[in-house]
């Protein structure tokens, strides 16, 4: 890479040996903690499939219609033989874990250490803790055969757009991405269509990745219909193709 005569500092150029050693040690330890999170997730989740990742706001309370919808969806997925992966915290994450825990399949919580909002819920058969958001996000996508996204804030949008980007670019295999709550999501989809697709920033066909569905039973049916149309069974073996994460 050409530097154009600029002084681009590198770690090995530090003149203070003590500072260089301390910084290398700190960064090395940081890298090891990241690797440990990937290894732990791989060890505990790689044979879990088939599974569905369910997202939504941590701020939605029990009794809210979206909370109860998430419980219903997760229970149906679990009884249909699909493990349910959530963020492990309160709100929609708790609802998803609760529904799955009460069903026949595993309830998985990918917990994140945060200064507020995130406390692990009690409905987890498998509970994994992460310090790094990006390691956690990889686990959400890598081990999911479908995404079910309920209303949420920045974190939910982050997970949604991450999944859409990976599918669009072919870095992840194509899986169903289902948005639950037509009234909530309609404005975002209209913006995707009117601003992104209309200006050539995404291809019109990219919008086909997303489905808007409100009824819990239809969410489960749509996931199975997706794989039946591709003649691709929801089995542990089917997950290997096209996954670069």
Phi and psi restraints in degrees (value plus and minus 20) as a CYANA .aco file:
   2 UNK   PHI     -99.8   -59.8
   2 UNK   PSI     110.6   150.6
   3 UNK   PHI    -113.7   -73.7
   3 UNK   PSI     -28.4    11.6
   4 UNK   PHI      35.6    75.6
   4 UNK   PSI      14.5    54.5
   5 UNK   PHI      57.1    97.1
   5 UNK   PSI     -16.4    23.6
   6 UNK   PHI    -100.8   -60.8
   6 UNK   PSI     130.2   170.2
   7 UNK   PHI    -107.6   -67.6
   7 UNK   PSI      82.8   122.8
   8 UNK   PHI    -123.0   -83.0
   8 UNK   PSI      84.2   124.2
   9 UNK   PHI     -87.6   -47.6
   9 UNK   PSI     126.9   166.9
  10 UNK   PHI    -149.6  -109.6
  10 UNK   PSI     137.6   177.6
  11 UNK   PHI     -80.4   -40.4
  11 UNK   PSI     -59.6   -19.6
  12 UNK   PHI     -91.7   -51.7
  12 UNK   PSI     -28.8    11.2
  13 UNK   PHI    -110.5   -70.5
  13 UNK   PSI     -22.4    17.6
  14 UNK   PHI     -82.1   -42.1
  14 UNK   PSI     107.9   147.9
  15 UNK   PHI     -96.4   -56.4
  15 UNK   PSI     -47.9    -7.9
  16 UNK   PHI    -104.6   -64.6
  16 UNK   PSI      83.1   123.1
  17 UNK   PHI     -80.7   -40.7
  17 UNK   PSI     -58.3   -18.3
  18 UNK   PHI     -85.6   -45.6
  18 UNK   PSI     -62.9   -22.9
  19 UNK   PHI     -86.8   -46.8
  19 UNK   PSI     -60.7   -20.7
  20 UNK   PHI     -82.4   -42.4
  20 UNK   PSI     -63.5   -23.5
  21 UNK   PHI     -84.6   -44.6
  21 UNK   PSI     -63.6   -23.6
  22 UNK   PHI     -84.2   -44.2
  22 UNK   PSI     -60.6   -20.6
  23 UNK   PHI     -88.8   -48.8
  23 UNK   PSI     -60.5   -20.5
  24 UNK   PHI     -82.7   -42.7
  24 UNK   PSI     -61.5   -21.5
  25 UNK   PHI     -84.1   -44.1
  25 UNK   PSI     -62.8   -22.8
  26 UNK   PHI     -84.0   -44.0
  26 UNK   PSI     -65.0   -25.0
  27 UNK   PHI     -88.8   -48.8
  27 UNK   PSI     -56.8   -16.8
  28 UNK   PHI     -84.0   -44.0
  28 UNK   PSI     -62.6   -22.6
  29 UNK   PHI     -84.8   -44.8
  29 UNK   PSI     -58.6   -18.6
  30 UNK   PHI     -79.9   -39.9
  30 UNK   PSI     -65.5   -25.5
  31 UNK   PHI     -82.8   -42.8
  31 UNK   PSI     -58.4   -18.4
  32 UNK   PHI     -85.1   -45.1
  32 UNK   PSI     -58.3   -18.3
  33 UNK   PHI     -86.8   -46.8
  33 UNK   PSI     -55.9   -15.9
  34 UNK   PHI     -84.5   -44.5
  34 UNK   PSI     -67.2   -27.2
  35 UNK   PHI     -79.8   -39.8
  35 UNK   PSI     -59.7   -19.7
  36 UNK   PHI     -81.8   -41.8
  36 UNK   PSI     -57.2   -17.2
  37 UNK   PHI     -87.8   -47.8
  37 UNK   PSI     -61.0   -21.0
  38 UNK   PHI     -84.0   -44.0
  38 UNK   PSI     -62.6   -22.6
  39 UNK   PHI     -84.5   -44.5
  39 UNK   PSI     -64.1   -24.1
  40 UNK   PHI     -82.6   -42.6
  40 UNK   PSI     -64.3   -24.3
  41 UNK   PHI     -83.3   -43.3
  41 UNK   PSI     -62.6   -22.6
  42 UNK   PHI     -82.6   -42.6
  42 UNK   PSI     -65.1   -25.1
  43 UNK   PHI     -81.2   -41.2
  43 UNK   PSI     -57.1   -17.1
  44 UNK   PHI    -117.9   -77.9
  44 UNK   PSI     -36.8     3.2
  45 UNK   PHI    -139.2   -99.2
  45 UNK   PSI     -35.2     4.8
  46 UNK   PHI     -84.4   -44.4
  46 UNK   PSI     -45.9    -5.9
  47 UNK   PHI    -124.0   -84.0
  47 UNK   PSI      -6.1    33.9
  48 UNK   PHI     -95.6   -55.6
  48 UNK   PSI     -48.6    -8.6
  49 UNK   PHI     -76.5   -36.5
  49 UNK   PSI     135.3   175.3
  50 UNK   PHI     -97.7   -57.7
  50 UNK   PSI     133.4   173.4
  51 UNK   PHI    -169.4  -129.4
  51 UNK   PSI     136.8   176.8
  52 UNK   PHI    -147.9  -107.9
  52 UNK   PSI     110.6   150.6
  53 UNK   PHI    -110.5   -70.5
  53 UNK   PSI     111.5   151.5
  54 UNK   PHI    -139.7   -99.7
  54 UNK   PSI     108.0   148.0
  55 UNK   PHI    -142.4  -102.4
  55 UNK   PSI     140.0   180.0
  56 UNK   PHI     145.8   185.8
  56 UNK   PSI     158.2   198.2
  57 UNK   PHI     -87.9   -47.9
  57 UNK   PSI     121.2   161.2
  58 UNK   PHI     -95.6   -55.6
  58 UNK   PSI     -31.7     8.3
  59 UNK   PHI    -116.0   -76.0
  59 UNK   PSI     -23.6    16.4
  60 UNK   PHI    -102.2   -62.2
  60 UNK   PSI     109.2   149.2
  61 UNK   PHI    -114.7   -74.7
  61 UNK   PSI     136.3   176.3
  62 UNK   PHI     -74.6   -34.6
  62 UNK   PSI     120.7   160.7
  63 UNK   PHI      77.9   117.9
  63 UNK   PSI     -44.7    -4.7
  64 UNK   PHI     -85.7   -45.7
  64 UNK   PSI     121.5   161.5
  65 UNK   PHI     -75.1   -35.1
  65 UNK   PSI     -57.0   -17.0
  66 UNK   PHI     -89.7   -49.7
  66 UNK   PSI     -55.1   -15.1
  67 UNK   PHI     -81.0   -41.0
  67 UNK   PSI     -69.0   -29.0
  68 UNK   PHI     -86.5   -46.5
  68 UNK   PSI     -54.4   -14.4
  69 UNK   PHI     -84.0   -44.0
  69 UNK   PSI     -61.4   -21.4
  70 UNK   PHI     -83.3   -43.3
  70 UNK   PSI     -61.2   -21.2
  71 UNK   PHI     -79.5   -39.5
  71 UNK   PSI     -65.7   -25.7
  72 UNK   PHI     -82.7   -42.7
  72 UNK   PSI     -67.7   -27.7
  73 UNK   PHI     -80.2   -40.2
  73 UNK   PSI     -68.1   -28.1
  74 UNK   PHI     -83.5   -43.5
  74 UNK   PSI     -59.8   -19.8
  75 UNK   PHI     -83.0   -43.0
  75 UNK   PSI     -63.4   -23.4
  76 UNK   PHI     -84.0   -44.0
  76 UNK   PSI     -62.5   -22.5
  77 UNK   PHI     -81.7   -41.7
  77 UNK   PSI     -65.8   -25.8
  78 UNK   PHI     -81.9   -41.9
  78 UNK   PSI     -64.9   -24.9
  79 UNK   PHI     -88.2   -48.2
  79 UNK   PSI     -43.0    -3.0
  80 UNK   PHI    -104.7   -64.7
  80 UNK   PSI     -17.9    22.1
  81 UNK   PHI      75.4   115.4
  81 UNK   PSI      -6.2    33.8
  82 UNK   PHI    -127.6   -87.6
  82 UNK   PSI     102.5   142.5
  83 UNK   PHI     -85.0   -45.0
  83 UNK   PSI     131.0   171.0
  84 UNK   PHI    -137.1   -97.1
  84 UNK   PSI     106.2   146.2
  85 UNK   PHI    -130.1   -90.1
  85 UNK   PSI     107.2   147.2
  86 UNK   PHI    -151.6  -111.6
  86 UNK   PSI    -197.5  -157.5
  87 UNK   PHI     -98.8   -58.8
  87 UNK   PSI     -23.7    16.3
  88 UNK   PHI      59.4    99.4
  88 UNK   PSI     -23.2    16.8
  89 UNK   PHI    -120.0   -80.0
  89 UNK   PSI    -174.1  -134.1
  90 UNK   PHI    -102.1   -62.1
  90 UNK   PSI    -193.6  -153.6
  91 UNK   PHI      49.4    89.4
  91 UNK   PSI    -157.0  -117.0
  92 UNK   PHI     -81.8   -41.8
  92 UNK   PSI     -53.7   -13.7
  93 UNK   PHI     -80.7   -40.7
  93 UNK   PSI     -65.7   -25.7
  94 UNK   PHI     -82.2   -42.2
  94 UNK   PSI     -63.7   -23.7
  95 UNK   PHI     -80.3   -40.3
  95 UNK   PSI     -63.4   -23.4
  96 UNK   PHI     -84.2   -44.2
  96 UNK   PSI     -65.0   -25.0
  97 UNK   PHI     -83.7   -43.7
  97 UNK   PSI     -60.6   -20.6
  98 UNK   PHI     -82.5   -42.5
  98 UNK   PSI     -67.9   -27.9
  99 UNK   PHI     -81.5   -41.5
  99 UNK   PSI     -62.5   -22.5
 100 UNK   PHI     -88.3   -48.3
 100 UNK   PSI     -59.8   -19.8
 101 UNK   PHI     -81.3   -41.3
 101 UNK   PSI     -55.4   -15.4
 102 UNK   PHI    -100.7   -60.7
 102 UNK   PSI     -30.8     9.2
 103 UNK   PHI    -113.4   -73.4
 103 UNK   PSI    -182.9  -142.9
 104 UNK   PHI    -111.2   -71.2
 104 UNK   PSI     -36.5     3.5
 105 UNK   PHI    -131.8   -91.8
 105 UNK   PSI     154.9   194.9
 106 UNK   PHI     -90.5   -50.5
 106 UNK   PSI     123.7   163.7
 107 UNK   PHI    -127.8   -87.8
 107 UNK   PSI     100.1   140.1
 108 UNK   PHI    -136.9   -96.9
 108 UNK   PSI     111.8   151.8
 109 UNK   PHI    -137.7   -97.7
 109 UNK   PSI     100.8   140.8
 110 UNK   PHI    -119.5   -79.5
 110 UNK   PSI      69.6   109.6
 111 UNK   PHI     -99.9   -59.9
 111 UNK   PSI     129.5   169.5
 112 UNK   PHI    -145.4  -105.4
 112 UNK   PSI     117.8   157.8
 113 UNK   PHI     -99.8   -59.8
 113 UNK   PSI      95.5   135.5
 114 UNK   PHI    -151.4  -111.4
 114 UNK   PSI     134.1   174.1
 115 UNK   PHI     -89.7   -49.7
 115 UNK   PSI     -41.3    -1.3
 116 UNK   PHI    -173.5  -133.5
 116 UNK   PSI     145.2   185.2
 117 UNK   PHI      57.5    97.5
 117 UNK   PSI     -65.9   -25.9
 118 UNK   PHI    -109.1   -69.1
 118 UNK   PSI      90.9   130.9
 119 UNK   PHI    -150.7  -110.7
 119 UNK   PSI     118.8   158.8
 120 UNK   PHI     -84.6   -44.6
 120 UNK   PSI     114.7   154.7
 121 UNK   PHI    -104.3   -64.3
 121 UNK   PSI     149.6   189.6
 122 UNK   PHI    -109.6   -69.6
 122 UNK   PSI     -22.0    18.0
 123 UNK   PHI    -127.0   -87.0
 123 UNK   PSI      38.9    78.9
 124 UNK   PHI    -148.2  -108.2
 124 UNK   PSI      99.3   139.3
 125 UNK   PHI     -96.7   -56.7
 125 UNK   PSI     -54.0   -14.0
 126 UNK   PHI    -146.0  -106.0
 126 UNK   PSI     103.5   143.5
 127 UNK   PHI    -145.5  -105.5
 127 UNK   PSI     102.3   142.3
 128 UNK   PHI    -143.8  -103.8
 128 UNK   PSI     114.9   154.9
 129 UNK   PHI    -125.6   -85.6
 129 UNK   PSI     116.8   156.8
 130 UNK   PHI    -143.3  -103.3
 130 UNK   PSI     124.7   164.7
 131 UNK   PHI    -118.1   -78.1
 131 UNK   PSI     -42.7    -2.7
 132 UNK   PHI    -132.5   -92.5
 132 UNK   PSI     104.0   144.0
 133 UNK   PHI     -79.3   -39.3
 133 UNK   PSI     -60.8   -20.8
 134 UNK   PHI     -89.8   -49.8
 134 UNK   PSI     -54.1   -14.1
 135 UNK   PHI     -85.5   -45.5
 135 UNK   PSI     -60.1   -20.1
 136 UNK   PHI     -84.9   -44.9
 136 UNK   PSI     -61.3   -21.3
 137 UNK   PHI     -84.7   -44.7
 137 UNK   PSI     -57.7   -17.7
 138 UNK   PHI     -79.9   -39.9
 138 UNK   PSI     -63.8   -23.8
 139 UNK   PHI     -82.8   -42.8
 139 UNK   PSI     -59.7   -19.7
 140 UNK   PHI     -78.2   -38.2
 140 UNK   PSI     -62.5   -22.5
 141 UNK   PHI    -103.2   -63.2
 141 UNK   PSI     -64.4   -24.4
 142 UNK   PHI     -81.1   -41.1
 142 UNK   PSI     -55.5   -15.5
 143 UNK   PHI    -125.7   -85.7
 143 UNK   PSI      -7.7    32.3
 144 UNK   PHI    -123.7   -83.7
 144 UNK   PSI     119.5   159.5
 145 UNK   PHI    -120.8   -80.8
 145 UNK   PSI     -24.9    15.1
 146 UNK   PHI    -184.1  -144.1
 146 UNK   PSI     136.4   176.4
 147 UNK   PHI    -135.5   -95.5
 147 UNK   PSI     110.3   150.3
 148 UNK   PHI    -141.1  -101.1
 148 UNK   PSI      99.4   139.4
 149 UNK   PHI    -140.2  -100.2
 149 UNK   PSI      98.4   138.4
 150 UNK   PHI    -120.2   -80.2
 150 UNK   PSI     152.3   192.3
 151 UNK   PHI     -74.6   -34.6
 151 UNK   PSI     119.9   159.9
 152 UNK   PHI    -186.0  -146.0
 152 UNK   PSI    -197.9  -157.9
 153 UNK   PHI    -121.9   -81.9
 153 UNK   PSI    -162.7  -122.7
 154 UNK   PHI     -78.7   -38.7
 154 UNK   PSI     -62.4   -22.4
 155 UNK   PHI     -82.6   -42.6
 155 UNK   PSI     -62.6   -22.6
 156 UNK   PHI     -85.1   -45.1
 156 UNK   PSI     -62.7   -22.7
 157 UNK   PHI     -84.0   -44.0
 157 UNK   PSI     -56.1   -16.1
 158 UNK   PHI     -81.6   -41.6
 158 UNK   PSI     -67.9   -27.9
 159 UNK   PHI     -83.9   -43.9
 159 UNK   PSI     -61.3   -21.3
 160 UNK   PHI     -83.0   -43.0
 160 UNK   PSI     -71.5   -31.5
 161 UNK   PHI     -89.0   -49.0
 161 UNK   PSI     -50.0   -10.0
 162 UNK   PHI     -81.1   -41.1
 162 UNK   PSI     -67.4   -27.4
 163 UNK   PHI     -83.2   -43.2
 163 UNK   PSI     -64.5   -24.5
 164 UNK   PHI     -81.8   -41.8
 164 UNK   PSI     -60.4   -20.4
 165 UNK   PHI     -84.5   -44.5
 165 UNK   PSI     -65.2   -25.2
 166 UNK   PHI     -84.9   -44.9
 166 UNK   PSI     -59.5   -19.5
 167 UNK   PHI     -89.7   -49.7
 167 UNK   PSI     -64.6   -24.6
 168 UNK   PHI     -78.8   -38.8
 168 UNK   PSI     -60.6   -20.6
 169 UNK   PHI    -107.9   -67.9
 169 UNK   PSI     -21.9    18.1
 170 UNK   PHI      57.6    97.6
 170 UNK   PSI      -9.6    30.4
 171 UNK   PHI     -98.7   -58.7
 171 UNK   PSI     -36.7     3.3
 172 UNK   PHI    -150.9  -110.9
 172 UNK   PSI     129.3   169.3
 173 UNK   PHI     -83.9   -43.9
 173 UNK   PSI     136.3   176.3
 174 UNK   PHI     -94.5   -54.5
 174 UNK   PSI     105.2   145.2
 175 UNK   PHI    -151.5  -111.5
 175 UNK   PSI     141.0   181.0
 176 UNK   PHI     -85.0   -45.0
 176 UNK   PSI     114.8   154.8
 177 UNK   PHI    -141.0  -101.0
 177 UNK   PSI      89.4   129.4
 178 UNK   PHI    -134.1   -94.1
 178 UNK   PSI     103.6   143.6
 179 UNK   PHI    -118.1   -78.1
 179 UNK   PSI     103.6   143.6
 180 UNK   PHI    -122.7   -82.7
 180 UNK   PSI     102.2   142.2
 181 UNK   PHI      94.0   134.0
 181 UNK   PSI      55.3    95.3
 182 UNK   PHI     -77.1   -37.1
 182 UNK   PSI     -63.5   -23.5
 183 UNK   PHI     -83.1   -43.1
 183 UNK   PSI     -56.3   -16.3
 184 UNK   PHI     -91.4   -51.4
 184 UNK   PSI     -64.5   -24.5
 185 UNK   PHI    -110.4   -70.4
 185 UNK   PSI     -34.1     5.9
 186 UNK   PHI     -78.1   -38.1
 186 UNK   PSI     -60.0   -20.0
 187 UNK   PHI     -83.7   -43.7
 187 UNK   PSI     -58.7   -18.7
 188 UNK   PHI     -86.5   -46.5
 188 UNK   PSI     -63.1   -23.1
 189 UNK   PHI     -84.7   -44.7
 189 UNK   PSI     -59.1   -19.1
 190 UNK   PHI     -82.0   -42.0
 190 UNK   PSI     -58.8   -18.8
 191 UNK   PHI     -88.1   -48.1
 191 UNK   PSI     -61.0   -21.0
 192 UNK   PHI     -74.5   -34.5
 192 UNK   PSI     -65.8   -25.8
 193 UNK   PHI     -93.7   -53.7
 193 UNK   PSI     -65.3   -25.3
 194 UNK   PHI    -101.3   -61.3
 194 UNK   PSI     -45.2    -5.2
 195 UNK   PHI    -130.3   -90.3
 195 UNK   PSI     -67.7   -27.7
 196 UNK   PHI     -96.9   -56.9
 196 UNK   PSI     -78.1   -38.1
 197 UNK   PHI     -86.6   -46.6
 197 UNK   PSI     -61.0   -21.0
 198 UNK   PHI     -83.4   -43.4
 198 UNK   PSI     -48.7    -8.7
 199 UNK   PHI    -118.7   -78.7
 199 UNK   PSI      -8.9    31.1
 200 UNK   PHI      52.8    92.8
 200 UNK   PSI      -2.4    37.6
 201 UNK   PHI    -103.8   -63.8
 201 UNK   PSI     -41.4    -1.4
 202 UNK   PHI    -156.0  -116.0
 202 UNK   PSI     140.2   180.2
 203 UNK   PHI     -99.1   -59.1
 203 UNK   PSI     125.6   165.6
 204 UNK   PHI     -73.3   -33.3
 204 UNK   PSI     -55.0   -15.0
 205 UNK   PHI     -87.9   -47.9
 205 UNK   PSI     -38.2     1.8
 206 UNK   PHI     -83.3   -43.3
 206 UNK   PSI     -46.6    -6.6
 207 UNK   PHI     -89.6   -49.6
 207 UNK   PSI     -37.4     2.6
 208 UNK   PHI     -90.7   -50.7
 208 UNK   PSI     -33.1     6.9
 209 UNK   PHI     -83.6   -43.6
 209 UNK   PSI     -51.1   -11.1
 210 UNK   PHI    -120.6   -80.6
 210 UNK   PSI     118.9   158.9
 211 UNK   PHI    -140.4  -100.4
 211 UNK   PSI     120.2   160.2
 212 UNK   PHI    -122.7   -82.7
 212 UNK   PSI      97.7   137.7
 213 UNK   PHI    -159.4  -119.4
 213 UNK   PSI     119.4   159.4
 214 UNK   PHI    -127.3   -87.3
 214 UNK   PSI     -57.5   -17.5
 215 UNK   PHI    -102.5   -62.5
 215 UNK   PSI     108.3   148.3
 216 UNK   PHI     -72.9   -32.9
 216 UNK   PSI     -63.6   -23.6
 217 UNK   PHI     -82.5   -42.5
 217 UNK   PSI     -56.4   -16.4
 218 UNK   PHI     -91.0   -51.0
 218 UNK   PSI     -48.3    -8.3
 219 UNK   PHI     -82.3   -42.3
 219 UNK   PSI     -69.1   -29.1
 220 UNK   PHI     -82.6   -42.6
 220 UNK   PSI     -65.1   -25.1
 221 UNK   PHI     -80.3   -40.3
 221 UNK   PSI     -59.1   -19.1
 222 UNK   PHI     -85.7   -45.7
 222 UNK   PSI     -56.7   -16.7
 223 UNK   PHI     -85.5   -45.5
 223 UNK   PSI     -67.5   -27.5
 224 UNK   PHI     -87.4   -47.4
 224 UNK   PSI     -57.4   -17.4
 225 UNK   PHI     -82.8   -42.8
 225 UNK   PSI     -58.1   -18.1
 226 UNK   PHI     -77.7   -37.7
 226 UNK   PSI     -67.9   -27.9
 227 UNK   PHI     -96.4   -56.4
 227 UNK   PSI     -52.1   -12.1
 228 UNK   PHI     -86.3   -46.3
 228 UNK   PSI     -57.9   -17.9
 229 UNK   PHI     -84.7   -44.7
 229 UNK   PSI     -50.9   -10.9
 230 UNK   PHI    -110.4   -70.4
 230 UNK   PSI     -19.5    20.5
 231 UNK   PHI      33.5    73.5
 231 UNK   PSI      21.5    61.5
 232 UNK   PHI    -144.8  -104.8
 232 UNK   PSI      85.2   125.2
 233 UNK   PHI     -90.2   -50.2
 233 UNK   PSI     130.0   170.0
 234 UNK   PHI    -101.2   -61.2
 234 UNK   PSI      61.4   101.4
 235 UNK   PHI    -147.0  -107.0
 235 UNK   PSI     140.8   180.8
 236 UNK   PHI     -77.5   -37.5
 236 UNK   PSI     -52.4   -12.4
 237 UNK   PHI     -91.4   -51.4
 237 UNK   PSI     -49.2    -9.2
 238 UNK   PHI     -92.3   -52.3
 238 UNK   PSI     -33.5     6.5
 239 UNK   PHI     -99.8   -59.8
 239 UNK   PSI     -35.2     4.8
 240 UNK   PHI     -92.4   -52.4
 240 UNK   PSI     -55.3   -15.3
 241 UNK   PHI     -91.4   -51.4
 241 UNK   PSI     114.1   154.1
 242 UNK   PHI      55.9    95.9
 242 UNK   PSI      -4.6    35.4
 243 UNK   PHI    -128.2   -88.2
 243 UNK   PSI      95.9   135.9
 244 UNK   PHI    -129.0   -89.0
 244 UNK   PSI     -15.0    25.0
